[in-house]
Amino acid sequence: MSSRIRSVGLDVGTTSTQMVLSELSLENRASGFTVPELEITDRQILYKSPVHVTPLLDESHIDGEGVRRIVEAEYRQAGITRDRIQTGAVIITGETSRKENARAVLDALSDLAGDFVVATAGPDLESRLAAKGSGAVEYSRKTGKTVLHMDIGGGTSNMALIRDGEILDTGCINVGGRLIRFDEHGVITWISPALGHLFSGKVGQVLTREAGQALAVTLTQVLEMAAGLREPDASLEAMITREGKLLNPELLTRRPVISLSGGVADCVENALPWTAFGDLGPLLGQAIRESLLCRGEYMLGRETIRATVIGAGSHSTQLSGSTVFYQNIHFPLKNIPAAVVRNIPGDFSEVLSRQEGTAVLSLPDLGPMRYGQIRDLAETIARAVGKGPVLICLQQDMGKALGQALALRLGPSAPILCIDRVKLGEECYLDVGAPVGPAIPVVVKTLILGDGRKA
């Protein structure tokens, strides 16, 4: 048995705004005599929007209505309406995620994009989606090679270290093509605060090619440090984004294949006029081409500027296991924080007391459990949550059994959701869509807006 769902990906970035419409194929991989096991087996891209310039009201505010008009026009062009979309993601990325009204724009676009299109931001998720959307994860899986993927956009570079098709670690630094912008006369109109220690020029001054090249080389050296190809100095630490981190240097023991995506990647093998976009993109691309990053094995992603949006539209959703339980749950659920339980049965109440509002209890690996143990676990959880909604993520296939045991104790009117084969960590958030057959689509994410607040 197979079925299909449509997914939309929206990426509102520092430089560009894009939309991708995909179709995901779901297939039951279990035999006829076992519990159904739905998997996403294929992803087909149905429509790619043109690359639009991200509309801004000023340097601190995204033009939300402008973004909305772009999306509405692309829906019409793609011949799709929001009632025909089942899942997907809205991503506000890079410098744009730091704008003061990023949260309002996320909410507005999430509402426009359908019942289960999630609003997400955060460097870890960006790095993962770009690595998947560019084809780097697939390349590593097929070849067995270790790949360091760098998605270099307008304001930030998101990195993912991949081994045998698995993402081992992610990082993010303030290196991008639009850290400086200038007009047709070369007069600087904007300088990112991230460049405070690296660039002495001022708004209103003319940026010379030599000064731009020197800065591009310096930024490229920061990328080399982040990749473990150059001895790090203070400039690397200074370029870490507020909500980001560096890759674990212990994992960078051997030179990986370097994979590049993002708008700057398009300038690596294409020598464009240095003033082509009114930013550092062409100079940065050429500095990368001549750097240590490209002196060993390297490649451009199958998708470059579209890597993140394709990842958002095609790779953000996963399916739970099929032994789930729910009653009195109004789907979709969005941005539910994880309350990670480490000790059973001791710390349910303590974990929940640290959360404001509804949280999903993320249980550790419990191993095989007999019915009596499941019953005792249900008793403990019921005492801890009281009358509130009970939302639980399990790593084992026992969501239905635990949910039924909870329903016996809390009654038929209690809101209960138990999903399995989903692992949540600290500072994770969960979006849950309406059931698809016996499984439930979920998105696990780190949701961080520009001021460092978790949403």
C-alpha positions as CSV (number, residue, x, y, z in Angstrom):
1,M,0.0,0.0,0.0
2,S,1.3,3.4,-0.9
3,S,0.0,7.0,-0.8
4,R,1.3,10.5,-1.5
5,I,1.2,13.8,0.3
6,R,2.2,17.2,-0.9
7,S,4.8,19.3,0.9
8,V,5.7,23.0,0.6
9,G,9.1,24.5,1.5
10,L,9.5,28.2,2.1
11,D,12.9,29.8,2.7
12,V,13.1,33.5,3.7
13,G,16.8,34.2,3.7
14,T,19.1,37.1,4.1
15,T,19.2,37.6,0.3
16,S,16.5,35.5,-1.3
17,T,13.1,34.1,-0.8
18,Q,12.1,30.9,-2.5
19,M,9.4,28.2,-2.6
20,V,9.5,24.6,-3.6
21,L,6.5,22.2,-3.9
22,S,7.2,18.5,-3.5
23,E,5.3,15.2,-3.4
24,L,6.3,12.6,-0.8
25,S,5.5,8.9,-1.4
26,L,4.6,6.9,1.6
27,E,4.8,3.1,1.6
28,N,4.0,0.4,4.1
29,R,7.2,-1.6,4.4
30,A,5.8,-4.2,6.9
31,S,4.4,-7.6,5.9
32,G,0.7,-8.2,6.0
33,F,0.9,-10.0,9.3
34,T,2.7,-7.3,11.3
35,V,2.1,-3.8,12.5
36,P,2.2,-1.3,9.6
37,E,5.5,0.5,9.1
38,L,5.1,3.6,6.9
39,E,8.2,5.2,5.4
40,I,8.8,8.1,3.1
41,T,10.2,6.2,0.1
42,D,10.4,8.9,-2.6
43,R,10.5,12.7,-2.9
44,Q,9.6,14.3,-6.2
45,I,9.9,18.1,-6.8
46,L,6.8,19.4,-8.6
47,Y,7.6,23.1,-8.7
48,K,10.5,25.5,-8.0
49,S,9.8,29.2,-7.7
50,P,12.1,31.8,-9.1
51,V,14.6,33.3,-6.6
52,H,13.1,36.5,-5.2
53,V,15.0,39.2,-3.4
54,T,13.8,39.1,0.3
55,P,11.8,42.3,0.9
56,L,12.8,44.4,3.9
57,L,11.2,47.4,5.4
58,D,14.5,48.4,6.9
59,E,17.6,46.7,8.3
60,S,15.7,45.5,11.3
61,H,12.3,44.4,9.8
62,I,11.2,42.0,7.2
63,D,8.4,43.2,4.9
64,G,5.9,40.5,6.0
65,E,3.3,41.6,3.5
66,G,5.8,41.6,0.8
67,V,6.9,38.1,1.5
68,R,3.2,37.0,1.7
69,R,2.5,38.5,-1.7
70,I,5.5,36.5,-3.1
71,V,4.1,33.3,-1.7
72,E,0.6,33.9,-2.9
73,A,1.8,34.6,-6.4
74,E,3.9,31.4,-6.4
75,Y,0.9,29.4,-5.2
76,R,-1.0,30.7,-8.2
77,Q,1.9,29.9,-10.6
78,A,2.2,26.4,-9.2
79,G,-1.5,25.8,-9.4
80,I,-1.8,24.8,-5.8
81,T,-4.0,25.9,-2.9
82,R,-3.2,25.6,0.8
83,D,-6.0,23.0,1.3
84,R,-4.0,20.6,-1.0
85,I,-0.8,20.8,1.2
86,Q,-0.4,18.3,4.0
87,T,3.1,19.2,5.3
88,G,6.3,21.2,4.9
89,A,8.3,23.9,6.5
90,V,8.7,27.7,6.6
91,I,12.4,28.6,7.3
92,I,13.6,32.1,8.1
93,T,17.4,31.7,7.8
94,G,20.7,33.5,8.3
95,E,20.7,37.2,9.2
96,T,17.0,37.4,8.3
97,S,16.1,35.2,11.4
98,R,17.5,38.0,13.6
99,K,15.1,40.7,12.3
100,E,12.9,42.0,15.1
101,N,9.7,40.8,13.5
102,A,10.9,37.4,12.4
103,R,8.4,35.7,14.7
104,A,5.4,37.6,13.2
105,V,6.5,36.7,9.7
106,L,6.9,33.0,10.6
107,D,3.4,33.0,12.1
108,A,1.9,34.7,9.1
109,L,3.5,32.4,6.6
110,S,2.8,29.3,8.6
111,D,-0.9,30.2,8.5
112,L,-0.9,30.9,4.8
113,A,0.9,27.6,4.0
114,G,-1.6,25.1,5.3
115,D,-2.6,23.2,8.4
116,F,0.7,21.4,8.9
117,V,3.4,23.6,7.5
118,V,5.8,24.4,10.4
119,A,7.5,27.7,11.2
120,T,11.1,26.9,11.9
121,A,14.4,28.7,12.3
122,G,17.7,27.8,13.9
123,P,21.2,27.0,12.7
124,D,21.2,23.3,13.4
125,L,18.1,22.6,11.4
126,E,19.3,24.9,8.6
127,S,22.5,23.0,8.4
128,R,20.7,19.7,8.2
129,L,18.2,20.7,5.6
130,A,20.9,22.3,3.4
131,A,23.0,19.2,3.6
132,K,20.1,17.0,2.6
133,G,18.7,19.4,0.0
134,S,22.0,19.8,-1.7
135,G,22.5,16.1,-2.2
136,A,25.5,15.9,0.2
137,V,23.9,13.4,2.5
138,E,22.9,11.2,-0.4
139,Y,26.4,11.4,-1.9
140,S,28.0,10.4,1.5
141,R,25.6,7.5,1.8
142,K,26.3,6.2,-1.7
143,T,30.1,6.6,-1.6
144,G,30.8,6.0,2.1
145,K,32.9,9.2,2.1
146,T,33.0,11.7,4.9
147,V,31.7,15.0,3.6
148,L,31.8,18.5,5.1
149,H,28.9,20.5,3.6
150,M,29.0,24.3,3.8
151,D,25.9,26.2,2.8
152,I,27.2,29.8,2.3
153,G,24.5,32.3,2.0
154,G,24.1,36.0,2.5
155,G,24.7,36.3,6.2
156,T,25.9,33.0,7.5
157,S,27.6,29.7,6.6
158,N,25.8,26.6,7.9
159,M,28.0,23.5,8.2
160,A,27.2,19.8,8.5
161,L,29.7,17.0,8.9
162,I,28.4,13.8,7.3
163,R,29.8,10.2,7.5
164,D,28.2,7.2,5.7
165,G,25.1,9.3,5.1
166,E,24.6,10.3,8.8
167,I,25.0,13.9,10.0
168,L,27.5,13.7,12.9
169,D,27.6,17.4,13.8
170,T,26.6,20.9,12.7
171,G,27.9,24.4,13.1
172,C,27.2,28.0,12.0
173,I,29.4,31.1,11.6
174,N,28.9,34.7,10.4
175,V,30.4,34.3,6.9
176,G,28.3,35.3,3.9
177,G,28.1,37.3,0.7
178,R,26.0,40.2,2.0
179,L,27.9,41.2,5.1
180,I,28.6,44.3,3.1
181,R,26.3,45.9,0.6
182,F,27.1,48.8,-1.8
183,D,25.4,50.7,-4.5
184,E,26.2,51.0,-8.2
185,H,28.9,53.5,-7.5
186,G,30.6,51.2,-4.9
187,V,29.4,53.4,-2.0
188,I,28.9,51.2,1.1
189,T,25.2,51.2,2.2
190,W,25.4,48.6,5.0
191,I,28.0,46.7,7.1
192,S,27.0,43.7,9.2
193,P,27.8,44.1,12.9
194,A,29.5,40.7,12.6
195,L,32.4,42.4,10.7
196,G,33.2,44.9,13.5
197,H,36.6,43.3,14.2
198,L,37.5,42.5,10.6
199,F,36.7,45.6,8.6
200,S,37.4,49.2,9.3
201,G,35.4,50.8,6.4
202,K,32.4,52.9,7.1
203,V,29.0,53.3,5.5
204,G,29.2,56.1,2.9
205,Q,32.8,55.2,1.9
206,V,33.6,53.7,-1.5
207,L,34.6,50.0,-1.3
208,T,37.5,49.3,-3.6
209,R,38.1,46.0,-5.3
210,E,41.3,45.5,-3.4
211,A,39.6,46.1,0.0
212,G,36.8,43.8,-0.9
213,Q,39.2,41.1,-2.0
214,A,41.2,41.4,1.2
215,L,38.0,41.0,3.3
216,A,36.9,38.0,1.2
217,V,40.2,36.3,1.7
218,T,40.0,36.9,5.5
219,L,36.4,35.4,5.6
220,T,37.6,32.4,3.6
221,Q,40.4,31.8,6.1
222,V,37.7,31.7,8.8
223,L,35.9,29.0,6.8
224,E,39.2,27.1,6.5
225,M,39.6,27.3,10.3
226,A,36.0,26.0,10.8
227,A,36.7,23.1,8.4
228,G,39.9,22.2,10.3
229,L,42.1,23.1,7.4
230,R,43.9,26.0,9.1
231,E,45.1,26.6,12.6
232,P,42.3,28.6,14.3
233,D,42.8,32.0,15.8
234,A,40.6,34.6,17.6
235,S,38.8,35.6,14.4
236,L,37.1,32.2,14.2
237,E,35.7,32.4,17.7
238,A,34.5,36.0,17.0
239,M,32.5,34.8,13.9
240,I,30.4,32.2,15.7
241,T,26.7,33.3,15.5
242,R,25.0,34.0,18.8
243,E,22.8,30.9,18.6
244,G,25.3,28.8,16.6
245,K,28.5,26.8,17.4
246,L,31.6,25.3,15.8
247,L,32.0,21.8,14.6
248,N,33.6,19.5,17.1
249,P,37.3,19.6,16.1
250,E,37.8,16.0,17.3
251,L,35.6,14.9,14.4
252,L,37.8,16.8,11.9
253,T,40.7,14.4,12.1
254,R,40.9,13.7,8.3
255,R,40.2,16.0,5.4
256,P,36.7,15.4,4.2
257,V,35.2,16.0,0.8
258,I,34.1,19.7,0.8
259,S,30.6,20.2,-0.5
260,L,29.3,23.8,-1.2
261,S,25.9,25.2,-1.6
262,G,24.2,28.6,-1.1
263,G,24.2,31.7,-3.2
264,V,28.0,32.1,-2.8
265,A,28.6,28.6,-4.2
266,D,27.3,29.8,-7.5
267,C,30.2,32.2,-7.7
268,V,32.9,29.6,-7.0
269,E,33.2,28.3,-10.5
270,N,31.6,31.3,-12.3
271,A,33.9,34.3,-12.4
272,L,31.3,37.1,-12.3
273,P,32.0,40.8,-12.2
274,W,32.8,41.7,-8.6
275,T,30.1,44.3,-8.5
276,A,27.4,42.0,-10.0
277,F,25.2,41.9,-6.9
278,G,26.3,44.9,-4.9
279,D,27.8,42.6,-2.3
280,L,30.8,40.4,-1.5
281,G,29.4,37.3,-3.1
282,P,31.5,37.2,-6.3
283,L,34.7,38.1,-4.5
284,L,34.0,35.6,-1.7
285,G,33.2,32.8,-4.2
286,Q,36.5,33.4,-6.0
287,A,38.5,33.5,-2.8
288,I,37.0,30.1,-1.8
289,R,37.9,28.7,-5.2
290,E,41.6,29.6,-4.6
291,S,41.6,28.5,-1.0
292,L,42.4,25.3,0.8
293,L,38.7,24.4,0.7
294,C,39.1,23.6,-3.0
295,R,42.6,22.2,-3.2
296,G,41.5,18.7,-2.2
297,E,38.4,16.9,-3.3
298,Y,35.4,19.3,-3.4
299,M,32.1,19.6,-5.2
300,L,29.2,21.9,-5.7
301,G,25.9,20.7,-4.4
302,R,23.4,19.2,-6.8
303,E,21.4,22.2,-5.6
304,T,23.2,25.4,-4.6
305,I,21.1,28.4,-3.9
306,R,18.0,26.2,-3.5
307,A,19.5,23.6,-1.2
308,T,17.8,24.8,2.0
309,V,14.4,25.4,0.5
310,I,14.5,21.9,-1.1
311,G,15.5,20.5,2.2
312,A,12.6,22.3,3.9
313,G,10.1,21.1,1.4
314,S,11.3,17.5,1.0
315,H,13.3,16.5,4.0
316,S,11.8,18.2,7.1
317,T,9.0,15.7,7.7
318,Q,9.5,12.3,9.3
319,L,6.9,9.7,10.3
320,S,6.3,8.2,13.7
321,G,6.0,4.5,14.3
322,S,2.6,3.0,13.7
323,T,1.6,1.9,17.2
324,V,0.3,5.3,18.2
325,F,-2.5,6.5,20.4
326,Y,-4.5,9.7,20.5
327,Q,-7.8,11.0,21.8
328,N,-9.2,14.5,22.0
329,I,-6.2,16.0,20.1
330,H,-6.8,18.8,17.7
331,F,-4.2,18.6,15.0
332,P,-1.8,20.2,14.1
333,L,0.2,20.8,17.2
334,K,3.0,23.3,16.7
335,N,6.2,24.3,18.6
336,I,5.6,22.0,21.6
337,P,8.8,22.0,23.8
338,A,10.4,18.8,24.8
339,A,10.6,17.9,28.5
340,V,13.3,15.3,28.5
341,V,12.9,12.5,31.1
342,R,16.2,10.8,32.0
343,N,15.2,8.7,35.0
344,I,12.2,6.4,35.2
345,P,10.1,6.9,37.3
346,G,11.7,9.6,39.4
347,D,11.6,12.9,37.7
348,F,8.3,13.4,35.8
349,S,7.0,16.1,38.1
350,E,10.4,17.8,38.3
351,V,10.8,17.9,34.5
352,L,7.3,19.2,33.9
353,S,7.7,21.9,36.6
354,R,10.5,23.5,34.5
355,Q,8.2,24.0,31.5
356,E,5.7,26.8,31.0
357,G,2.5,25.5,29.4
358,T,2.1,22.2,27.6
359,A,5.2,20.1,26.9
360,V,5.8,16.7,25.4
361,L,7.4,14.2,27.6
362,S,10.4,12.6,25.8
363,L,11.1,9.2,27.4
364,P,14.5,7.5,27.3
365,D,15.1,4.0,25.8
366,L,13.0,1.8,28.1
367,G,13.9,-1.5,26.5
368,P,11.3,-4.4,26.3
369,M,8.5,-3.9,28.8
370,R,5.8,-6.2,30.1
371,Y,2.2,-5.1,30.5
372,G,2.6,-4.7,34.3
373,Q,5.5,-2.3,33.8
374,I,3.5,-0.3,31.2
375,R,0.6,-0.1,33.7
376,D,3.0,1.2,36.4
377,L,4.5,3.7,34.1
378,A,1.0,5.0,33.1
379,E,0.2,5.4,36.8
380,T,3.3,7.4,37.4
381,I,2.7,9.7,34.4
382,A,-1.0,10.2,35.3
383,R,-0.1,11.3,38.8
384,A,2.5,13.8,37.5
385,V,0.4,15.5,34.8
386,G,-2.8,15.8,36.7
387,K,-5.6,17.0,34.4
388,G,-3.4,18.6,31.8
389,P,-2.9,17.2,28.3
390,V,-0.6,14.2,28.1
391,L,1.8,14.3,25.2
392,I,4.5,11.6,25.1
393,C,7.3,10.6,22.7
394,L,8.6,7.1,23.0
395,Q,11.6,5.4,21.3
396,Q,9.9,2.0,21.5
397,D,6.9,0.6,19.6
398,M,4.5,0.9,22.6
399,G,2.6,4.1,22.0
400,K,-0.8,2.5,21.7
401,A,-0.3,0.3,24.8
402,L,0.8,3.2,27.0
403,G,-1.9,5.5,25.6
404,Q,-4.6,3.0,26.3
405,A,-3.3,2.5,29.9
406,L,-3.3,6.3,30.4
407,A,-6.9,6.6,29.0
408,L,-8.1,4.1,31.5
409,R,-6.7,6.2,34.3
410,L,-7.4,9.7,33.0
411,G,-10.8,9.0,31.4
412,P,-12.3,9.4,27.9
413,S,-12.3,13.2,27.9
414,A,-8.5,13.6,28.6
415,P,-6.4,14.8,25.7
416,I,-3.7,12.1,25.2
417,L,-1.1,11.6,22.5
418,C,1.5,8.9,22.5
419,I,3.8,8.5,19.5
420,D,6.7,6.1,19.2
421,R,10.0,5.9,17.3
422,V,10.6,9.6,17.9
423,K,13.6,10.8,19.9
424,L,13.7,14.3,21.3
425,G,16.7,16.0,23.0
426,E,17.1,19.1,25.1
427,E,16.0,22.4,23.4
428,C,14.0,20.5,20.8
429,Y,10.5,21.3,19.7
430,L,7.9,19.1,18.0
431,D,5.3,19.8,15.4
432,V,2.7,17.1,14.9
433,G,0.4,16.7,11.9
434,A,-2.9,14.9,11.4
435,P,-2.4,11.1,11.0
436,V,-1.4,9.6,7.7
437,G,-2.7,6.1,7.7
438,P,-1.5,4.4,10.9
439,A,1.4,6.8,11.4
440,I,1.7,10.5,12.3
441,P,3.9,13.1,10.5
442,V,6.2,15.0,12.8
443,V,9.0,17.6,12.5
444,V,11.7,17.7,15.2
445,K,13.5,21.0,15.3
446,T,15.5,23.6,17.2
447,L,13.5,26.8,17.0
448,I,15.6,29.8,17.8
449,L,14.9,33.4,16.8
450,G,17.4,36.1,16.3
451,D,17.6,37.4,19.9
452,G,18.6,34.0,21.2
453,R,15.1,33.3,22.6
454,K,13.7,29.8,22.0
455,A,10.2,30.3,20.6
